[in-house]
Amino acid sequence: MADVSKQNWDVIVVGGGNAALCAAITAAEEGAKVLVLERAPEDERGGNSTYTEGLMRFVYNGADDIRALAPHLTDKEMESSDFGSYTEEQFFDDMARITQNRTDPDLCELLVKGSNPGLHWLVAHGIKFEPQFGRQAFNIDGKFKFWGGATMAAWSGGPGLVDGLYKAAAKAGVTVAYDAWVKDLVQDEGVSTGVTVRLNGVTHTLGARAVILACGGFEANTEWRGRYLGKGWDLAKVRGSRFNTGDGLAMALRAGAQPRGHWSGAHAVGWERYASDFGDYALTNDYERDSYPFSIIINNDGKRFLDEGADFRNYTYAKYGQIILEQPGQCAWQIYDASVLHLLRPEYRTKHVTKVIANTIEELVAQMDGVNQEQLLKTIKDYNAAVKTDVPFNPNIKDGRGADGLPVPRSNWANPIVKAPFHAYAITCGITFTFGGVRISNDGEVVNTNHEVMPGLFAAGEMVGGLFYFNYPGATGLTSGMVFGRIAGRSASKYAKAKQ
């Protein structure tokens, strides 16, 4: 590769994940000379995108839309699947409901309307998708019924998506530099004209007609988590990249960008209690604990503290991590009986899991270190008595099988904890990404604190503020990165051309 420090560029993209690559590919397709600066070494490239399941929420109208995105599906697979549909109205409703009506209407509209064409664009660039059988649909009486609006994922998950995007970027003529730590923006009278970057231990100034910041939030910055998210957040595990330390946000704010969104909010989930401090490609999928709608979750006081069955996992998992973090010891336990063990996701059956198993409730509870055993036995007894066993259990729908009269309600998928063997899994909080970002225009331009567009500066991905508040509809993050990455790439290329 030629020495990137001795060249001028039309567009520099800071970051190396899904949003950054979608921006880079789009800008290159529009005729721009594009450089991607990825802070991580090549074997850790991809930011948080590599740590995901590759699942993407998008609008579709039925089985034909699914077949168009996954033409390899067999007739048997199509016949045994009820894909339903996911309309624009449903996507809008989910975004409004989950964010307590705070999501920015314009950004939300761009996200929703750009989701379906965006997936087709990815397919055209060699990304393969497959339905999430067994994760987003369960086989009931020979039929998979998909639920929760998140149906398709990239083959081989996040790593497959990232590898495919890097191949597409290379084909489009995008240049990539690894171990490229961008330290600041270069500006001339408020106009972004490049970046300063440390390459191979040497700091360089690289010129560009436009800069796109797509380098993530601040979830891997312990000090910032404590500062912005609040007490205890410095103790959370980081699910993804160790390089997402808020550098892009810091340089944008120094240049006058306007902060926007839920800076005290984050996507955080129930996670393996003794997971590594940062994401680990080999183990991250083993650390997920997302089958909790079929469990009861208890804290060290031996009490339930949330409604495990309030909604489909897609609509609750991203907010439950914070609630777990607030419990004594920043931890909790998921408890299952044998009747639902077959529904647990594969990660529960790996060796990288903290669990206890017993043939009686008393034996199980005795093994759960740090838990108030007397209270837990009472909690389970009261819960079992409250379950509405006359309502049929169905994991593919909100079945209304709840438990009445408890201190903490239980809405769906309640099963008495009565059938041996019994399993308990130790969990803590794993943070995925932060919600706070910068204000952008509908064209992806960064806006300053004087409510003016900042010439030559664009943003995408986790850096976009104003989309997510309090919670998050599962699988929307990669879709958002793709949609706003494409917008930023198109706008940056257009701006660069006008500066030639």
C-alpha positions in Angstrom: 0.0 0.0 0.0 1.2 3.5 -0.9 2.2 5.9 1.9 -1.2 7.4 2.8 0.5 10.2 4.7 1.8 11.7 1.4 -1.5 11.9 -0.4 -4.5 14.1 -0.3 -8.0 12.6 -0.1 -11.5 13.6 -1.2 -13.0 11.8 1.9 -11.4 10.4 5.0 -13.5 8.1 7.1 -12.5 7.7 10.7 -13.5 4.3 12.0 -13.6 0.8 10.5 -16.9 -0.8 11.3 -20.2 -1.2 9.5 -21.1 2.5 9.4 -17.6 3.6 8.4 -17.4 1.0 5.6 -20.9 1.7 4.3 -19.9 5.4 4.2 -16.6 4.6 2.5 -18.0 2.3 -0.2 -20.8 4.8 -1.0 -18.4 7.7 -1.3 -16.1 5.7 -3.5 -19.0 4.7 -5.7 -19.8 8.4 -6.1 -16.3 8.9 -7.5 -14.4 10.1 -4.4 -10.9 9.1 -3.5 -11.5 7.5 0.0 -9.2 6.6 2.9 -10.5 4.6 5.9 -8.5 5.1 9.1 -9.1 2.1 11.4 -7.6 2.6 14.9 -7.4 -1.2 15.6 -4.9 -3.6 14.1 -6.2 -5.6 11.2 -6.9 -8.7 13.2 -9.2 -6.6 15.5 -10.8 -4.5 12.8 -14.5 -3.7 12.5 -15.3 -1.9 15.8 -18.4 -3.2 17.6 -19.8 -4.5 14.4 -17.6 -7.6 14.5 -18.9 -8.5 18.0 -22.6 -8.6 16.9 -24.7 -11.4 15.6 -25.1 -9.5 12.3 -28.8 -9.1 12.9 -30.5 -6.2 11.1 -34.0 -4.8 11.6 -35.6 -3.8 8.3 -39.0 -3.3 6.7 -40.3 -6.2 4.6 -43.7 -7.1 3.2 -43.6 -10.9 3.4 -41.9 -14.1 2.3 -41.1 -12.8 -1.1 -39.0 -10.0 0.4 -37.1 -12.6 2.5 -36.5 -14.9 -0.5 -35.1 -11.9 -2.5 -32.5 -11.3 0.2 -31.8 -15.0 0.8 -32.3 -16.8 -2.6 -30.5 -19.8 -1.3 -33.4 -20.7 1.0 -35.0 -24.0 0.0 -38.7 -24.5 -0.8 -38.9 -26.7 2.4 -37.4 -23.9 4.5 -39.8 -21.4 3.0 -42.8 -23.7 3.6 -41.9 -24.4 7.2 -41.5 -20.6 8.0 -44.0 -18.0 8.9 -42.0 -14.8 8.3 -45.0 -12.5 8.6 -44.2 -8.9 7.7 -42.7 -5.9 9.3 -44.2 -2.7 8.0 -42.9 0.8 8.1 -45.7 1.6 10.5 -44.5 -1.2 12.8 -40.9 0.0 12.7 -42.0 3.6 13.4 -44.2 2.4 16.3 -41.4 0.3 17.8 -39.0 3.2 17.7 -41.5 5.6 19.2 -42.6 3.2 21.9 -39.2 1.9 22.9 -37.7 5.4 23.1 -40.7 6.9 25.0 -41.5 9.0 21.9 -38.1 10.8 22.1 -36.6 9.5 18.8 -36.0 12.3 16.3 -38.8 12.0 13.7 -36.7 13.0 10.7 -33.8 10.7 11.6 -36.3 7.9 12.4 -37.9 8.3 9.0 -34.6 8.1 7.3 -33.8 4.9 9.3 -37.1 3.2 8.6 -37.4 4.1 4.9 -33.7 3.4 4.2 -33.7 -0.1 5.9 -35.1 -2.2 3.1 -33.2 -0.7 0.2 -30.1 -0.7 2.4 -30.2 -4.5 2.8 -30.6 -4.9 -0.9 -27.6 -2.6 -1.4 -25.6 -4.8 0.9 -26.7 -8.0 -0.9 -25.6 -6.3 -4.2 -22.2 -5.8 -2.6 -21.8 -9.5 -1.7 -23.2 -9.6 1.8 -25.2 -12.8 2.4 -28.2 -13.0 4.8 -30.1 -15.8 6.4 -33.2 -16.0 8.6 -32.5 -16.4 12.3 -34.1 -19.8 12.9 -33.9 -20.8 16.6 -33.1 -17.3 17.7 -35.9 -15.1 16.3 -38.3 -18.0 15.8 -39.0 -21.3 17.5 -40.2 -24.5 15.8 -43.7 -25.1 17.1 -45.5 -28.0 15.5 -43.2 -28.0 12.6 -43.5 -24.3 11.9 -41.0 -21.4 12.6 -43.0 -18.3 13.4 -40.8 -15.2 13.4 -41.3 -12.5 16.0 -40.0 -9.2 17.2 -39.2 -7.5 13.9 -35.6 -8.8 13.6 -35.6 -11.6 11.1 -32.4 -11.6 9.0 -28.7 -11.7 9.9 -25.5 -11.7 7.9 -23.9 -15.1 7.3 -21.3 -15.8 10.0 -22.7 -12.9 12.0 -20.8 -9.7 12.6 -17.4 -11.1 11.5 -19.0 -12.2 8.2 -20.6 -8.8 7.7 -17.4 -7.0 8.4 -15.2 -9.2 6.2 -17.7 -8.8 3.4 -17.7 -5.1 3.7 -13.9 -4.9 3.6 -14.0 -7.0 0.4 -16.6 -4.6 -1.1 -14.5 -1.6 0.0 -11.4 -3.0 -1.7 -13.4 -3.7 -4.8 -14.6 -0.1 -4.8 -11.1 1.3 -4.6 -11.1 2.3 -0.9 -7.8 2.5 0.8 -7.6 1.3 4.4 -4.9 2.1 7.0 -4.8 0.0 10.2 -3.3 1.0 13.5 -4.3 4.5 12.5 -5.3 6.4 15.7 -6.9 9.7 14.7 -6.2 12.3 17.4 -7.9 15.4 16.1 -9.6 17.2 13.3 -7.8 19.7 11.2 -9.9 22.9 10.7 -9.5 26.1 8.8 -12.0 28.8 10.0 -14.5 26.1 11.0 -14.1 24.0 7.9 -12.8 20.5 8.3 -9.8 20.0 6.0 -8.3 16.7 7.4 -7.1 14.9 10.5 -4.1 14.4 12.6 -3.3 10.7 13.0 -0.7 8.5 14.6 0.5 5.9 12.0 3.2 3.5 13.1 4.0 5.6 16.1 4.4 8.8 14.1 1.9 11.7 14.0 0.9 12.9 10.5 -1.5 15.5 9.2 -3.6 14.2 6.4 -5.6 16.5 4.1 -9.1 15.8 2.9 -12.0 17.7 1.4 -14.4 16.0 3.7 -14.2 14.0 7.0 -16.7 11.4 8.1 -16.6 10.4 11.8 -17.9 6.9 12.3 -15.7 5.6 15.1 -18.2 4.6 17.8 -19.3 5.9 21.2 -17.6 5.9 24.5 -18.6 2.5 25.9 -15.0 1.4 26.3 -13.9 4.5 28.2 -14.3 3.7 32.0 -13.9 7.3 33.0 -16.5 8.6 30.6 -19.0 5.9 31.6 -18.8 7.1 35.2 -19.0 10.7 34.1 -21.9 10.5 31.8 -23.8 7.3 32.6 -23.5 7.6 36.3 -22.5 5.7 39.5 -21.5 2.1 39.0 -21.1 2.2 35.2 -17.4 2.0 35.6 -17.9 -1.6 36.8 -19.8 -2.7 33.6 -18.2 -5.2 31.2 -17.7 -4.1 27.7 -19.3 -6.4 25.1 -17.4 -5.1 22.1 -14.3 -3.2 20.9 -11.7 -1.9 23.4 -11.1 1.0 20.9 -14.5 2.7 21.3 -13.3 5.3 23.8 -15.1 8.4 22.5 -12.2 9.9 20.5 -14.5 10.9 17.7 -17.0 12.5 20.0 -14.2 14.3 21.8 -12.7 15.8 18.7 -16.1 16.8 17.3 -17.0 18.5 20.5 -13.6 20.3 20.6 -14.4 21.6 17.1 -17.8 22.9 18.3 -20.2 20.1 17.5 -23.5 20.1 19.2 -24.1 17.2 21.6 -27.3 15.5 21.2 -29.3 12.5 22.5 -29.3 10.5 25.6 -25.8 11.0 27.0 -26.7 9.3 30.2 -28.2 6.3 28.4 -26.7 3.1 26.8 -27.5 -0.2 25.3 -26.6 -2.7 28.0 -27.6 -6.4 28.5 -27.4 -9.3 30.9 -23.9 -10.8 30.4 -21.7 -13.6 31.7 -20.7 -12.5 35.2 -17.1 -13.3 34.8 -16.6 -12.3 31.2 -13.4 -10.5 30.1 -13.4 -6.8 30.6 -13.6 -6.1 26.8 -15.0 -8.1 23.9 -13.1 -11.2 22.8 -13.8 -12.4 19.3 -13.5 -16.1 20.3 -15.7 -15.8 23.3 -18.2 -13.0 22.9 -21.0 -15.1 21.6 -20.5 -17.5 24.5 -21.1 -14.6 27.0 -24.7 -13.7 25.9 -27.5 -14.6 28.2 -30.6 -13.7 26.2 -33.0 -16.5 26.9 -34.2 -14.8 30.1 -37.9 -14.5 29.1 -38.2 -18.2 30.0 -36.4 -17.8 33.4 -36.9 -15.9 36.6 -34.1 -13.4 37.4 -33.2 -12.9 41.0 -30.6 -10.7 42.8 -28.4 -11.5 45.8 -31.3 -10.5 48.1 -33.1 -13.6 46.7 -35.8 -11.4 45.0 -37.1 -10.8 41.5 -36.6 -7.2 40.4 -37.9 -7.0 36.8 -40.6 -8.5 34.5 -38.7 -11.1 32.6 -41.7 -11.5 30.2 -42.6 -7.9 29.7 -42.1 -8.2 25.9 -40.1 -10.1 23.4 -36.4 -10.2 24.1 -35.7 -7.8 21.2 -37.6 -5.0 23.1 -36.3 -5.5 26.6 -32.7 -6.9 26.6 -31.0 -3.6 25.9 -32.4 -1.9 29.0 -32.2 -4.8 31.4 -28.4 -4.6 31.7 -28.7 -1.3 33.6 -31.2 -2.8 36.0 -28.9 -5.7 36.7 -26.0 -3.2 37.3 -28.1 -1.5 40.0 -28.5 -4.8 42.0 -26.3 -5.7 45.0 -22.9 -6.8 43.8 -23.8 -5.6 40.2 -25.0 -9.2 39.5 -28.0 -11.5 39.3 -29.0 -15.1 38.5 -31.2 -16.5 35.8 -33.1 -19.7 37.0 -34.6 -22.2 34.6 -36.3 -25.6 35.1 -36.1 -28.5 32.7 -39.3 -27.7 30.8 -37.6 -24.8 29.0 -34.0 -25.9 28.7 -34.5 -26.9 25.1 -35.3 -23.2 24.3 -32.1 -21.8 25.6 -29.8 -20.3 23.0 -26.5 -22.2 22.2 -24.3 -20.0 24.3 -25.8 -21.5 27.5 -24.2 -24.8 26.6 -20.6 -23.6 26.2 -17.8 -24.0 28.8 -17.6 -20.3 29.2 -20.5 -20.0 31.5 -21.0 -19.6 35.3 -23.8 -22.0 36.2 -25.0 -24.3 38.9 -27.2 -27.4 38.3 -29.2 -29.5 40.8 -32.0 -32.0 41.0 -33.8 -30.1 43.8 -34.5 -26.4 44.3 -32.9 -26.6 47.8 -29.7 -28.0 46.3 -29.7 -25.4 43.6 -30.1 -22.5 46.0 -27.4 -23.9 48.3 -24.9 -23.6 45.4 -25.7 -19.9 44.6 -23.0 -18.1 46.4 -23.8 -14.7 47.9 -27.6 -15.2 47.6 -30.1 -14.9 50.5 -31.1 -18.5 50.4 -34.2 -18.3 52.7 -35.6 -15.4 50.7 -34.9 -17.1 47.4 -36.8 -20.3 48.4 -39.7 -18.1 49.4 -39.5 -16.2 46.1 -39.6 -19.4 44.1 -42.5 -20.8 46.1 -44.6 -17.6 45.7 -43.8 -17.4 42.0 -44.7 -21.0 41.4 -48.1 -20.5 43.1 -48.8 -17.4 41.1 -48.2 -18.8 37.6 -51.3 -18.9 35.4 -50.9 -22.5 34.4 -54.3 -22.6 32.7 -52.9 -20.3 30.0 -51.0 -22.2 27.2 -47.3 -21.5 26.9 -46.2 -20.4 23.5 -42.7 -18.8 23.0 -43.5 -17.4 19.6 -46.2 -15.0 20.8 -46.9 -12.8 23.8 -48.9 -15.6 25.3 -50.3 -13.9 28.4 -49.1 -16.7 30.6 -48.2 -14.5 33.5 -48.0 -14.6 37.3 -50.5 -12.5 39.3 -50.2 -10.9 42.7 -46.4 -10.7 42.9 -44.4 -7.7 44.1 -42.8 -7.5 40.6 -45.3 -8.4 37.8 -44.7 -11.2 35.3 -46.6 -10.8 32.0 -45.7 -13.6 29.6 -44.0 -17.0 29.3 -44.2 -17.8 33.0 -43.5 -21.4 33.9 -43.3 -22.8 37.5 -39.8 -23.8 38.6 -40.8 -27.4 39.4 -39.2 -29.8 36.9 -35.6 -31.1 37.5 -32.9 -30.6 36.6 -32.7 -26.9 37.6 -30.2 -24.5 36.1 -29.0 -21.1 37.4 -26.7 -18.8 35.5 -24.7 -15.9 37.0 -24.9 -12.6 35.1 -23.8 -9.0 35.2 -24.1 -6.0 33.0 -22.5 -5.9 29.6 -22.5 -2.5 27.8 -22.9 -2.5 24.0 -22.9 1.1 23.0 -23.7 4.6 24.3 -26.7 6.6 23.1 -25.3 10.1 23.3 -23.8 11.6 20.1 -23.7 14.7 18.0 -26.4 16.4 16.1 -26.5 15.8 12.4 -28.6 17.2 9.6 -30.7 14.9 7.4 -27.7 14.8 5.0 -25.4 13.5 7.7 -23.6 16.8 8.3 -22.5 17.6 11.8 -24.2 20.6 13.3 -22.4 23.0 15.7 -23.7 24.5 19.0 -24.7 27.6 17.0 -27.1 25.3 15.1 -25.1 25.6 11.9 -23.8 22.9 9.6 -20.1 22.3 10.1 -18.6 22.4 6.6 -16.8 19.3 5.6 -17.7 17.2 8.7 -20.1 14.3 8.7 -21.0 11.6 11.1 -22.6 8.1 11.2 -23.1 5.1 13.4 -22.9 5.3 17.2 -21.9 8.9 16.9 -25.3 10.0 15.7 -27.3 11.4 18.6 -31.1 11.6 18.8 -32.2 8.1 17.7 -32.2 6.0 20.8 -33.4 6.9 24.3 -33.7 4.6 27.4 -34.0 1.5 25.3 -33.5 0.1 21.8 -35.3 -2.2 19.4 -33.0 -5.1 18.9 -31.0 -5.2 15.6 -31.5 -1.5 14.9 -27.9 -0.6 15.5 -26.4 -2.2 12.4 -29.3 -1.0 10.3 -28.7 2.6 11.6 -25.0 2.4 10.8 -25.7 1.2 7.3 -28.4 3.8 6.6 -26.6 6.8 8.0 -23.2 5.6 6.7 -24.6 5.6 3.2 -26.1 9.1 3.8 -22.8 10.4 5.1 -20.8 8.8 2.3 -23.1 10.3 -0.4 -23.1 13.7 1.2 -19.4 13.8 1.8 -18.6 12.8 -1.8 -20.9 15.5 -3.1 -19.3 18.1 -0.9 -15.8 17.0 -1.9 -16.7 17.2 -5.6 -17.9 20.8 -5.1 -14.6 21.7 -3.5 -12.5 20.4 -6.4 
